[in-house]
Amino acid sequence: MTNTKKTQHYFLGAVTADGFSTDFKRTIARDGFFTFILKGGAGTGKSSLMKRIERELQEGDRALYHCSSDPGSLDAVVLEDYKAIVVDGTAPHTFDPEMPAVREQIVNLGEYWDDEKIMSCKDDIEKAMKLNKSYMSRAKRYVRACSDICFDTYSLGLEALDNARLGALADKVIKRILTADSTGSGNISVRQLSAVTMNGFMTFSQTLFDCKNTYIFSDEYYAASSALFDTVAAAAAAKGYDVTLCVYQLLGNDVTEHIIIPELDTALISVNKLNGIERTGRAVNLAKLYDKQLVELKAPRLKLNRSACRTLLDEAARTLVLAKSAHDDIEKNYISAMDFERLDKAGDRLIEKIRKRKG
């Protein structure tokens, strides 16, 4: 039998101008889901356990939420068929039960380390933690500066936006996509599909292109695509469709970058020099929705913004590489103190609990 499950990839959150930001609490609050919150320091096996859970519980659609500081590491797994969520509940994305045993449960992986071994590495751990914190603070400053520049470009886009043309295009898109009503809830959720990482600005674009129907829009000033997608999302929700908004980290998470309408297996995708998503097929150029004379008048400023933004993103990525190195040093000390045999047995018990949730 062919396995038709769909796996979507997102970031749990990301470093923004205001520090680390995540909207994952809304996911935890989903009706009918039970959340297992993993606690424990770096190197206690949280990501490895989530990868094992995703690997062993194969049925149904799932979403994997990656760490923006280290995209190879998982911060959460959402298993639709099991109505189960497993999430890293440690800083900077701290989660705690709001309805213990009823909707959430803490799984403490810190139970499986040797306290004496940890204390013997105390000085090394403290040094590495201070270094990691310093690098993360520096990365935050670069991201804040880049965010200000991106918002300047977005503001110029808003100023030049032709709302009449935008409205006409939105009507065409809505008529083409939303040909019937849905019996769904019309819920609009937010997901983080892109983030500044140690690999640069990264987007899990495959989550978008896995949709059967994709509509691509080219927009270097962010405003037209965001307004278009918000209009389509509102219309879809009004017809009962659930909609996923994928937002710009660098624009305070208030500007829409892409949308997904799962029931229609449809994604509306924006492409620009910032997100670097490669076009697959023809893209609708939204430059026609901006006042050409005003854009030309601001051209030197827009060019400077693009150049400065790229420099700042490169510096942020280099700093996050250094932060990851310091984090690896922290992990080494905890890994050396872990009892992985007991940890594996705890993983067995957790997987069995999740498996029992499948109807």
Kinemage of the C-alpha trace (Angstrom):
@kinemage 1
@onewidth
@group {chain A} dominant
@subgroup {mainchain}
@vectorlist {calphas} color= white
{ca met a 1} P 0.000 0.000 0.000
{ca thr a 2} L 1.259 3.481 -0.828
{ca asn a 3} L 1.778 5.709 2.196
{ca thr a 4} L 0.017 8.961 1.358
{ca lys a 5} L 0.691 10.769 4.608
{ca lys a 6} L 1.743 14.391 4.314
{ca thr a 7} L 4.627 15.774 6.358
{ca gln a 8} L 4.828 19.531 6.742
{ca his a 9} L 7.897 21.356 8.013
{ca tyr a 10} L 7.834 24.629 9.971
{ca phe a 11} L 9.913 26.500 12.527
{ca leu a 12} L 8.604 26.538 16.085
{ca gly a 13} L 9.579 30.201 16.237
{ca ala a 14} L 12.453 32.510 15.475
{ca val a 15} L 14.601 35.366 16.708
{ca thr a 16} L 12.795 38.624 15.914
{ca ala a 17} L 13.468 42.295 16.621
{ca asp a 18} L 11.747 41.783 19.980
{ca gly a 19} L 13.539 38.568 20.887
{ca phe a 20} L 12.394 34.977 20.355
{ca ser a 21} L 8.802 34.737 19.141
{ca thr a 22} L 6.504 31.732 18.760
{ca asp a 23} L 2.790 31.234 18.190
{ca phe a 24} L 2.861 27.546 19.128
{ca lys a 25} L 0.581 27.962 22.163
{ca arg a 26} L -2.326 28.131 19.710
{ca thr a 27} L -1.326 24.722 18.373
{ca ile a 28} L -1.163 23.294 21.892
{ca ala a 29} L -4.665 24.666 22.507
{ca arg a 30} L -6.234 22.691 19.632
{ca asp a 31} L -9.363 20.816 20.692
{ca gly a 32} L -8.930 17.089 21.213
{ca phe a 33} L -5.126 17.158 21.258
{ca phe a 34} L -2.927 16.083 24.170
{ca thr a 35} L 0.511 17.645 24.584
{ca phe a 36} L 3.603 16.037 26.073
{ca ile a 37} L 6.006 18.788 27.170
{ca leu a 38} L 9.641 17.704 27.255
{ca lys a 39} L 11.821 19.281 29.929
{ca gly a 40} L 15.576 18.926 30.390
{ca gly a 41} L 18.781 20.713 29.495
{ca ala a 42} L 20.672 20.727 26.233
{ca gly a 43} L 21.864 17.253 25.293
{ca thr a 44} L 19.143 15.366 27.176
{ca gly a 45} L 17.790 13.869 23.963
{ca lys a 46} L 14.642 15.925 23.367
{ca ser a 47} L 15.144 16.307 19.611
{ca ser a 48} L 16.323 12.706 19.198
{ca leu a 49} L 13.258 11.446 21.067
{ca met a 50} L 10.927 13.479 18.831
{ca lys a 51} L 12.647 12.134 15.717
{ca arg a 52} L 12.200 8.607 17.074
{ca ile a 53} L 8.494 9.255 17.772
{ca glu a 54} L 7.943 10.581 14.261
{ca arg a 55} L 9.822 7.619 12.807
{ca glu a 56} L 7.997 4.901 14.776
{ca leu a 57} L 4.463 6.299 14.651
{ca gln a 58} L 3.961 6.310 10.913
{ca glu a 59} L 0.206 6.691 10.491
{ca gly a 60} L -1.335 9.931 9.303
{ca asp a 61} L -0.321 13.471 8.508
{ca arg a 62} L 2.156 15.224 10.734
{ca ala a 63} L 3.968 18.524 11.162
{ca leu a 64} L 7.594 18.776 12.229
{ca tyr a 65} L 8.674 22.011 13.892
{ca his a 66} L 12.381 22.764 13.599
{ca cys a 67} L 14.706 24.862 15.737
{ca ser a 68} L 15.631 28.117 13.972
{ca ser a 69} L 19.040 28.149 15.688
{ca asp a 70} L 19.723 24.628 14.401
{ca pro a 71} L 17.305 23.577 11.611
{ca gly a 72} L 18.498 19.984 11.884
{ca ser a 73} L 17.043 19.784 15.385
{ca leu a 74} L 13.335 19.303 16.161
{ca asp a 75} L 11.431 21.453 18.652
{ca ala a 76} L 8.010 19.829 18.226
{ca val a 77} L 6.059 17.075 16.487
{ca val a 78} L 2.320 17.188 15.818
{ca leu a 79} L 0.733 13.830 14.918
{ca glu a 80} L -2.748 14.330 13.480
{ca asp a 81} L -4.001 10.719 13.625
{ca tyr a 82} L -2.910 10.370 17.249
{ca lys a 83} L -4.173 13.819 18.291
{ca ala a 84} L -0.812 14.169 20.017
{ca ile a 85} L 1.769 16.920 20.309
{ca val a 86} L 5.308 16.523 21.651
{ca val a 87} L 7.166 19.788 22.224
{ca asp a 88} L 10.422 21.019 23.745
{ca gly a 89} L 9.216 23.131 26.656
{ca thr a 90} L 12.548 24.674 27.632
{ca ala a 91} L 13.777 28.230 27.033
{ca pro a 92} L 13.572 30.200 24.824
{ca his a 93} L 10.202 28.556 24.035
{ca thr a 94} L 9.040 27.737 27.539
{ca phe a 95} L 5.749 25.852 27.792
{ca asp a 96} L 4.049 24.590 30.934
{ca pro a 97} L 0.781 22.690 31.472
{ca glu a 98} L -2.325 24.813 31.820
{ca met a 99} L -4.550 21.801 32.427
{ca pro a 100} L -2.153 19.113 33.767
{ca ala a 101} L -3.045 15.473 33.025
{ca val a 102} L -6.197 16.627 31.215
{ca arg a 103} L -4.592 18.342 28.215
{ca glu a 104} L -0.846 18.359 28.938
{ca gln a 105} L 1.807 16.346 30.743
{ca ile a 106} L 5.436 17.111 31.581
{ca val a 107} L 8.050 14.531 30.594
{ca asn a 108} L 11.210 15.309 32.564
{ca leu a 109} L 14.283 14.007 30.731
{ca gly a 110} L 16.460 15.607 33.408
{ca glu a 111} L 15.680 12.561 35.558
{ca tyr a 112} L 18.121 10.526 33.509
{ca trp a 113} L 21.362 12.400 34.089
{ca asp a 114} L 24.019 11.929 36.763
{ca asp a 115} L 23.991 15.022 39.014
{ca glu a 116} L 27.575 14.497 40.160
{ca lys a 117} L 28.876 14.352 36.587
{ca ile a 118} L 26.990 17.520 35.760
{ca met a 119} L 28.464 19.332 38.749
{ca ser a 120} L 31.954 18.226 37.780
{ca cys a 121} L 31.443 20.131 34.482
{ca lys a 122} L 29.853 23.145 36.167
{ca asp a 123} L 32.513 25.687 35.141
{ca asp a 124} L 32.609 24.535 31.512
{ca ile a 125} L 28.805 24.630 31.294
{ca glu a 126} L 28.568 28.126 32.756
{ca lys a 127} L 31.281 29.413 30.404
{ca ala a 128} L 29.597 27.907 27.326
{ca met a 129} L 26.171 29.208 28.390
{ca lys a 130} L 27.485 32.753 28.796
{ca leu a 131} L 29.143 32.559 25.391
{ca asn a 132} L 25.980 31.205 23.756
{ca lys a 133} L 23.875 33.945 25.365
{ca ser a 134} L 26.309 36.606 24.149
{ca tyr a 135} L 26.208 35.340 20.553
{ca met a 136} L 22.412 35.072 20.595
{ca ser a 137} L 22.163 38.658 21.840
{ca arg a 138} L 24.434 39.801 19.016
{ca ala a 139} L 22.357 37.868 16.466
{ca lys a 140} L 19.233 39.511 17.846
{ca arg a 141} L 20.761 42.954 17.250
{ca tyr a 142} L 21.537 42.080 13.624
{ca val a 143} L 18.006 40.743 13.155
{ca arg a 144} L 16.525 43.881 14.727
{ca ala a 145} L 18.508 46.105 12.350
{ca cys a 146} L 17.522 43.980 9.368
{ca ser a 147} L 13.900 44.011 10.515
{ca asp a 148} L 13.888 47.814 10.600
{ca ile a 149} L 15.233 47.917 7.041
{ca cys a 150} L 12.708 45.356 5.765
{ca phe a 151} L 9.909 47.301 7.413
{ca asp a 152} L 11.130 50.460 5.659
{ca thr a 153} L 10.820 48.653 2.319
{ca tyr a 154} L 7.391 47.343 3.308
{ca ser a 155} L 6.269 50.854 4.309
{ca leu a 156} L 7.375 52.206 0.936
{ca gly a 157} L 5.430 49.393 -0.695
{ca leu a 158} L 2.297 50.313 1.254
{ca glu a 159} L 2.702 53.937 0.240
{ca ala a 160} L 2.954 53.021 -3.449
{ca leu a 161} L 0.251 50.328 -3.435
{ca asp a 162} L -2.662 50.774 -5.857
{ca asn a 163} L -5.557 49.460 -3.774
{ca ala a 164} L -8.029 49.512 -6.670
{ca arg a 165} L -5.851 47.199 -8.768
{ca leu a 166} L -5.182 45.078 -5.707
{ca gly a 167} L -8.904 44.662 -5.090
{ca ala a 168} L -9.527 43.679 -8.703
{ca leu a 169} L -6.782 41.020 -8.597
{ca ala a 170} L -8.051 39.698 -5.253
{ca asp a 171} L -11.533 39.256 -6.731
{ca lys a 172} L -10.089 37.250 -9.647
{ca val a 173} L -8.035 35.007 -7.354
{ca ile a 174} L -10.961 34.407 -5.003
{ca lys a 175} L -13.308 33.484 -7.876
{ca arg a 176} L -10.731 31.083 -9.297
{ca ile a 177} L -9.837 29.335 -6.033
{ca leu a 178} L -12.962 29.479 -3.876
{ca thr a 179} L -15.521 27.933 -6.193
{ca ala a 180} L -17.688 26.451 -3.402
{ca asp a 181} L -18.366 26.755 0.305
{ca ser a 182} L -16.791 24.457 2.905
{ca thr a 183} L -18.371 22.865 5.962
{ca gly a 184} L -15.197 23.487 7.984
{ca ser a 185} L -14.609 25.787 10.934
{ca gly a 186} L -13.109 28.715 9.022
{ca asn a 187} L -10.176 28.843 11.430
{ca ile a 188} L -7.143 30.990 10.593
{ca ser a 189} L -3.897 29.748 12.168
{ca val a 190} L -0.357 31.119 12.037
{ca arg a 191} L 2.769 29.122 11.197
{ca gln a 192} L 6.449 30.089 10.896
{ca leu a 193} L 7.676 28.789 7.555
{ca ser a 194} L 10.809 30.952 7.316
{ca ala a 195} L 13.457 32.180 9.738
{ca val a 196} L 16.929 33.631 10.042
{ca thr a 197} L 19.149 30.637 10.746
{ca met a 198} L 22.835 29.793 10.856
{ca asn a 199} L 22.358 28.763 7.211
{ca gly a 200} L 21.021 32.208 6.316
{ca phe a 201} L 17.393 33.131 5.656
{ca met a 202} L 15.703 29.763 5.238
{ca thr a 203} L 12.229 28.751 4.087
{ca phe a 204} L 10.692 25.274 4.207
{ca ser a 205} L 9.376 25.834 0.698
{ca gln a 206} L 8.616 22.141 0.129
{ca thr a 207} L 5.700 22.495 2.552
{ca leu a 208} L 4.229 24.932 0.027
{ca phe a 209} L 5.098 23.031 -3.137
{ca asp a 210} L 3.745 19.766 -1.740
{ca cys a 211} L 0.311 21.305 -2.295
{ca lys a 212} L -1.407 20.139 -5.474
{ca asn a 213} L -2.311 23.691 -6.490
{ca thr a 214} L 0.274 26.465 -6.180
{ca tyr a 215} L -0.048 30.091 -7.214
{ca ile a 216} L 3.182 32.090 -7.268
{ca phe a 217} L 3.430 35.870 -6.934
{ca ser a 218} L 6.615 37.911 -7.329
{ca asp a 219} L 6.776 40.846 -4.909
{ca glu a 220} L 9.944 42.661 -3.840
{ca tyr a 221} L 8.152 45.110 -1.548
{ca tyr a 222} L 6.059 42.619 0.507
{ca ala a 223} L 2.974 44.859 0.781
{ca ala a 224} L 0.961 43.752 -2.256
{ca ser a 225} L 1.340 40.004 -1.666
{ca ser a 226} L 0.559 40.359 2.047
{ca ala a 227} L -2.600 42.396 1.397
{ca leu a 228} L -3.673 40.027 -1.389
{ca phe a 229} L -3.143 36.916 0.728
{ca asp a 230} L -4.924 38.424 3.739
{ca thr a 231} L -7.934 39.236 1.546
{ca val a 232} L -8.026 35.704 0.107
{ca ala a 233} L -7.584 34.196 3.582
{ca ala a 234} L -10.495 36.201 4.971
{ca ala a 235} L -12.714 35.176 2.052
{ca ala a 236} L -11.724 31.509 2.464
{ca ala a 237} L -12.435 31.584 6.200
{ca ala a 238} L -15.815 33.209 5.535
{ca lys a 239} L -16.659 30.239 3.302
{ca gly a 240} L -15.670 27.821 6.072
{ca tyr a 241} L -12.160 26.889 4.931
{ca asp a 242} L -9.350 26.602 7.468
{ca val a 243} L -6.376 28.735 6.444
{ca thr a 244} L -2.732 28.714 7.492
{ca leu a 245} L -0.965 32.073 7.417
{ca cys a 246} L 2.817 31.917 7.063
{ca val a 247} L 4.210 35.214 8.321
{ca tyr a 248} L 7.407 37.225 7.840
{ca gln a 249} L 9.701 36.900 10.847
{ca leu a 250} L 11.565 40.036 9.784
{ca leu a 251} L 8.383 42.093 9.685
{ca gly a 252} L 7.286 41.410 13.240
{ca asn a 253} L 5.134 38.412 12.285
{ca asp a 254} L 2.372 40.837 11.238
{ca val a 255} L 2.922 40.616 7.476
{ca thr a 256} L 1.757 37.537 5.554
{ca glu a 257} L 4.334 35.808 3.354
{ca his a 258} L 2.315 32.780 2.124
{ca ile a 259} L -1.016 31.094 2.796
{ca ile a 260} L -2.101 27.467 2.666
{ca ile a 261} L -5.699 26.251 2.353
{ca pro a 262} L -5.396 22.558 3.334
{ca glu a 263} L -8.871 21.406 2.251
{ca leu a 264} L -8.232 22.720 -1.262
{ca asp a 265} L -4.612 21.484 -1.199
{ca thr a 266} L -3.707 25.006 -2.315
{ca ala a 267} L -0.867 27.408 -1.523
{ca leu a 268} L -0.393 31.046 -2.472
{ca ile a 269} L 3.341 31.764 -2.493
{ca ser a 270} L 5.330 34.994 -2.605
{ca val a 271} L 8.837 35.010 -4.062
{ca asn a 272} L 11.439 37.757 -3.688
{ca lys a 273} L 15.161 38.266 -3.222
{ca leu a 274} L 14.801 37.992 0.554
{ca asn a 275} L 13.213 34.559 0.831
{ca gly a 276} L 15.081 33.182 -2.176
{ca ile a 277} L 12.333 30.714 -3.091
{ca glu a 278} L 12.966 29.360 -6.561
{ca arg a 279} L 10.094 29.792 -8.950
{ca thr a 280} L 8.602 26.622 -10.394
{ca gly a 281} L 6.530 27.831 -13.305
{ca arg a 282} L 5.183 31.262 -14.098
{ca ala a 283} L 4.847 33.875 -11.356
{ca val a 284} L 2.374 36.748 -11.333
{ca asn a 285} L 4.468 39.918 -11.089
{ca leu a 286} L 2.852 42.198 -8.516
{ca ala a 287} L 5.038 45.143 -9.533
{ca lys a 288} L 2.036 46.314 -11.565
{ca leu a 289} L 0.154 46.932 -8.308
{ca tyr a 290} L 2.596 49.673 -7.257
{ca asp a 291} L 2.784 53.281 -8.444
{ca lys a 292} L 5.667 53.062 -10.925
{ca gln a 293} L 6.762 56.699 -10.550
{ca leu a 294} L 6.852 56.510 -6.759
{ca val a 295} L 8.858 53.277 -6.829
{ca glu a 296} L 11.349 54.808 -9.275
{ca leu a 297} L 11.656 57.856 -7.039
{ca lys a 298} L 12.533 55.611 -4.090
{ca ala a 299} L 14.763 53.265 -6.133
{ca pro a 300} L 18.118 54.318 -4.563
{ca arg a 301} L 16.691 53.812 -1.068
{ca leu a 302} L 15.202 50.440 -1.976
{ca lys a 303} L 18.504 49.312 -3.497
{ca leu a 304} L 20.391 50.364 -0.361
{ca asn a 305} L 17.853 48.490 1.765
{ca arg a 306} L 18.403 45.264 -0.178
{ca ser a 307} L 22.187 45.540 0.125
{ca ala a 308} L 22.154 46.377 3.850
{ca cys a 309} L 19.652 43.638 4.568
{ca arg a 310} L 21.805 41.028 2.849
{ca thr a 311} L 24.907 42.128 4.808
{ca leu a 312} L 23.051 42.001 8.120
{ca leu a 313} L 21.568 38.572 7.360
{ca asp a 314} L 25.025 37.234 6.549
{ca glu a 315} L 26.387 38.572 9.848
{ca ala a 316} L 23.424 37.161 11.765
{ca ala a 317} L 24.018 33.734 10.187
{ca arg a 318} L 27.738 33.812 11.057
{ca thr a 319} L 26.896 34.761 14.647
{ca leu a 320} L 24.351 31.939 14.908
{ca val a 321} L 27.049 29.506 13.770
{ca leu a 322} L 29.161 30.662 16.728
{ca ala a 323} L 26.148 30.362 19.037
{ca lys a 324} L 25.576 26.806 17.783
{ca ser a 325} L 29.215 25.939 18.529
{ca ala a 326} L 28.810 27.179 22.112
{ca his a 327} L 25.549 25.252 22.404
{ca asp a 328} L 27.322 22.095 21.207
{ca asp a 329} L 29.830 22.553 24.051
{ca ile a 330} L 26.942 22.729 26.519
{ca glu a 331} L 25.390 19.585 25.046
{ca lys a 332} L 28.627 17.597 25.277
{ca asn a 333} L 28.685 17.960 29.042
{ca tyr a 334} L 25.086 16.876 29.501
{ca ile a 335} L 25.396 14.015 27.010
{ca ser a 336} L 28.353 12.620 28.975
{ca ala a 337} L 26.157 12.519 32.090
{ca met a 338} L 23.040 10.943 30.525
{ca asp a 339} L 21.858 7.390 31.205
{ca phe a 340} L 20.647 6.614 27.686
{ca glu a 341} L 19.417 3.134 28.575
{ca arg a 342} L 16.899 4.636 31.009
{ca leu a 343} L 16.124 7.379 28.505
{ca asp a 344} L 15.312 4.815 25.814
{ca lys a 345} L 12.927 3.041 28.176
{ca ala a 346} L 11.237 6.344 28.965
{ca gly a 347} L 10.894 6.844 25.214
{ca asp a 348} L 9.269 3.412 24.913
{ca arg a 349} L 6.696 4.377 27.539
{ca leu a 350} L 5.951 7.717 25.893
{ca ile a 351} L 5.522 6.149 22.445
{ca glu a 352} L 3.134 3.586 23.922
{ca lys a 353} L 1.049 6.361 25.521
{ca ile a 354} L 0.813 8.154 22.182
{ca arg a 355} L 0.029 4.944 20.310
{ca lys a 356} L -2.937 4.288 22.612
{ca arg a 357} L -4.415 7.641 21.601
{ca lys a 358} L -5.046 6.443 18.052
{ca gly a 359} L -8.681 5.464 17.708
